[in-house]
């Protein structure tokens, strides 16, 4: 193993560890969604529905999706269709991966950056949910952080593809 592949392996370990930590926030949010739904059902039976349950589930759903996406990407848990790409040589596959990783990194980073700007705007304006008056800026910052983490995984894939193209082998 050469020096460059050691650096890449260290970077992979750091990003995988960060993605795992971020996904734990998604796991907590999922438990909270289940608790809100169960509480809403029970309250409907005995009294009236839980006020703001729709808002809570909506907010927690955004947190679940954004915080879990990076871990899904690092664990290769997403669906890929490689019917044609699998027939190419490893270097050509790396070229295709380079293009898709570059596009993914660009768009995910742009969305994350835009969401950071939007989160700052909601902080300044004091926007909140209509029923429970929950401030929205922490949610937007969390979703932006999840997208930035996903962008880092796309960047890692981009670096890995460049390494295969330059060195000619998997690191």
N, C-alpha and C positions, 0 to 999 in steps of 0.2 A: 504494500500500500504506500503510495507516494504522499508527499506533503499536502498537495492540493486535495486529494481524496480524504485525508484526515480532517482538513478544514471543512470540507463539505459534510462529512459525517458529524462533526461537532455542530455545525449549523443546523443540520437535520435534527439532531437530538434536542437542541434548544427550541426550535420551532415546534417539534412534536410535543415537547413538555409544556410549552406555552399553550398549545392548542388543547391539550388534555385539561389543563387548569381552567381555561376559558369554557370548555364544555361542561365542567362541573357547575358553572353558573346556570347553564341551560338545564342541567339535571335538577337543580334546586327549583328553577322556574317551572319545570314540568310537574314536580310534586305540588307546588303551590297551585297550579292550574287544576290539578285533580282535587285538591282540598277546596278550592273555590266552587268547583262544579258540585261536589258532594254537599257542601254547605248550602248551596243554592237549592239543590233538590230537597234536602231535609227541611230547610226553612219554608219551602213551598208547601210541604205536607202539613206542617204545624202552624204556620203563620203566614208570612208573605215572602216573596223572593228576596234574595240578598241584593241590597241596593248596589249598583255599580258592578255587578258580576260580569256583565258584558265588557265593560272597560278593562277590568282586571285581566280577564282571559285574553283580550285583544293585546294588551301591553305585554303580558307574559308570553304570548305566542310569538311576538316579534323578538323578544329576548331569546326564546328557545331556538328559533330559526337562525338568528344571526350568531349566537354564541356556539351553536353546534356545528355550523357549516365548516369551520376550519378543521375541526377534529375529523369530520366525515371525509374531508379532502386528504388529510394526512393518512388516514386509515384506508384510503382508497375504497370508501363505502359508497361512492356515487356510481351511477350507471354510466358506462361508456360503451359506445358502439364502435368497434374496431374491426368490422368485417373486412374492409379493404386495407386498412393500415397494417393489420397483422401479416399481410402477404408481402409487405415491403421489407427491405433490409433494415437492420438495427439503426444505421445512420439516417436512413430516410424516415424511419419512425421518429427518431429524435428530432428531425427537421419539422415534421408535422407537430410533434409535441411542443417544439419551440414556438411555432406560430400560434398554436392554441393557448399556450401559457402566456405568451406576450399579450395577446388579445384579452385574455382573462385578467391578467395583472392590470392592464390599462383601465379596463372598464370597472373592475372591482375597486381599484384605487380611486378612480374618479368619483364613484358613487360614495365611497367612504369619506373622501374629502368633502364632497358636497353635503353629506349628512353631518359632518363635524361643523361646517359653517351654519347649517340649519339649526343644529343643537344650540350653538351660541346665540343665534337669533331668538330661539324660544326661551332661552335663559334671560336675555335682555327684556323681551316682551312679557315674560311671566306667563306663558301659555300653560294651560292645565286642562285636565279632563272636565267635561261638563257636570257629571254627577258627583264624583268624589273629590273633585278639585286636586287631583294628583298632578304635580308639576311634570311636564313632558320632557324637559331637557335631560334628566338622568337617563330616560329610556333611549332617547336619540343618541346620547353619548355611548351608551352600552351597545346599541346596534352598530354605531360607527366603529367602535372598538372591535366588534366581531367581524365586521367587513375588512378592517385593516389586518386583522389576524388571517383572514382568508386570503387577502392580497399577499401576505407574506408566504403563505403556502404556494400560491401561484408563482411567486418570485423564486422560491426554492425549486419548483419544477422547471422553471426557466433556466436557472443555473445548472441544474442536472442535465437538461437537454443540451446546453452549450458545452458542458464538460464532455458529454458523449460525442458531440460533433467534433470538438477540438482534439480530444485525446483519442477518440475512436473506440472507447470501451466504457462499460458501466463502472462507476466509481463505487 
